[in-house]
Amino acid sequence: MSVSDTIHSRRTVRRFKPLAVDRSLLEKLVNAGRLAPSAGNLQPLEFIAVDDEEIRRAVFPCLRWAAYITPRGNPGPGQEPMAYIVPLVNLAVREKGFEYDVGAAMENMILAAREEGLGSCWLLSVEREKLAEILSVPEGYRVDCVLALGYPAESPVTEEFTGSVKYWQDAEGVLHVPKKPLRSVFHINRFG
């Protein structure tokens, strides 16, 4: 699959099959995150990959899913992520502006996951302090977000934007995600 095909076919997945994610895949994804651009090349990020069942069960309640369609859009029993990658910011390296590094790393990992047949969900609404405790994160590091991973048990689709960014599920449980058309966001030389 080309990079362009990967980008165009990627959708956020919130329901996963109960199939283990091989640790070598997690290492490959973290490597993709590590190689992302970093402002000033400071590289303030480190990553915790979680695949242990007990730790996965502890992490799950610390995450907030699908705000527009909660609770229906939340992973149900047996549909929980089978792995997580948690980027940590080393605050001794960078205290401000690390969000750009995190965003670049997350996108690299999300696209690498898609290429490997994995679904992913980038979660920003997380209980950072609780996660830090569960994952034994030392002082001086910040839990920024969580990447939930697994083999997809759903196939979200893109819809034409009609004035609302709110995604929805139809009667069959298919997630519909509105995206603004290119013509509404693309300008050449000047705005408008």
N, C-alpha and C positions, 0 to 999 in steps of 0.2 A: 504494500500500500504506500503510495507517495505521501509526502508530508501534507500536500494540499488535500488529498483524499482523507487523510487522518483528521485534519482540521475540520473539514466539511462534514464528516460522519460522526464526530465526537458529540455526545450529549451526556449530561449529568445523569448518573444512575444511582437510584436510592434503594433498589431491591436486588439482592444478590442470591446466587445459587449457593447451596452448602457444599462448595468444593474448595479445598485448600488452595492457597496461593503459594507456589513454590518460593522458598526463601531466595533462590537465585534470581527470581523475577524482582523481588523486593530490592535486592542489591542492585540490579540493573536500573530500576527506577530511581533509587537514591543517587546512583552515579549520574543519571541524566539531570537530576536536580543540582548536584554538585558542579556540573559543567555549565550551568546557566550563567548568563551575564551577572556581574556583581559590580555595583557602583564603586569606583575607585579600586576595583579588584580586591576589596577588603575581605570578602568571603566570610561573613559573620555567621553563616548557617551551619548547623549540625542537624542530624536526623535520627529519630528513633523509629525503627520499623517494629511493628507489633504483629505477631502471628500466634502467640500463645493464647489458647482458648480462654483461660481464666482471666488474663489481662484484657483480652478483647471484651469479655463480658463486663469488666469493670469500667472500661473506656466508654462503651456504648451509651449509658445513661448520662454521660457528660456532654453529649452532642445534641444539637437542635436541628431538626430536619424540616425541609419543605414548608416554610412559613405560610405560604398561600393556601396550602391544602392539608395542613396538620389537623387531625392526626392521620387522616386517610393516606397521605403521601409518605408517612413514616415506614421504614422497613418493619414488616410484621415478624412474628416468630418464625425462625427458619430462613429469614431473608436478610439477616444482619450481615454487615461487612465481614469478610473473612480475614482481612488484614487492614492495618492503618500505617501511614507514615506521618510522623509528627515532626515538622520542622521546628528547630529551636534556634533562637537568636542569642548568640554570645554577646551580651551587653558590654563586655570589656572591649570588644572589637567595634561595635556600632550600637549606639543608643537611640539614634534617630535616623529616619530614612531607610530603615531596613525593609520596609514594606515592598520596595521595588525589587530587592533581592528575593524576598519570599515569593512575590508574584511571578517572577521569571522562573524560579526553581519549580514552583507548583505547576506552571504551564508545561514545562519540559517533562515533568513526571506524569502529568495527565495525558499528554500526547504519547509518551512512551508506553503508558498503560494501555491506551487504546490500540496502539500498534500490536501489542501482545495479546489482544482479545479480552483485556480486563475492562470492567466498568469502574468509574470513579466518581466521587462526590467531594468537592472542596468545601469544607465546613469552617465558617468563620465564627459562628455562634457556638462557642464551646466554653466549658467551665475550666478556665486556664489553671487556676490554683489547684483544683481537685485533680486535673490531669497531671500537673507537675508532681503532686504527691504520689499518685498511682505509678507514675513512670520514673520515680526517684530522680527527678530533674534537680540538679544542684543550684544553689544561689548563684546569681549572676547570669542565668539563662532565662529566656522568656519563651513559653509555649505560645506560638502565634496562631496556628490553625491546625486542622487535621485533614488529611487526605484519606477518605474511606475507599477501600478497594475490594474487588471480588469479581467473579464471573457474573455478567449481567443476567438478571431474571426478569428484565423488562427492556422494552425498546422505545424510548421516548422519540417523539417526532417534532419537527420544526413546523411552525405555522406562520403565516403572514401576519405581521404586526397590524393590528386594527385600532390602535389607540391605547391599549393596555399591555403592560409587561407581565401581568399575572399569568402564570402557567396554570393548567387545570388538568384533571383526569376525567376521561369520558367514562361511560357506564361499564366498559370492559377493562378499566384500569389503566388505559394507555395515557401516558403523560404527554400533553401538548404544550410546546414552548414557543411563544411568539418571539420572533426576531425582526428587528427593523430592517426594511429593505435597503440595499446598498445605496440606491439613489437618494435616500433621505439622510445619509451620513457622509457621503462622498462629495468633496469640493475640490476644484482644481484652481490653483493659483490664488484664489481669493474665496472668502466665505460667500456662499450664495450662488 
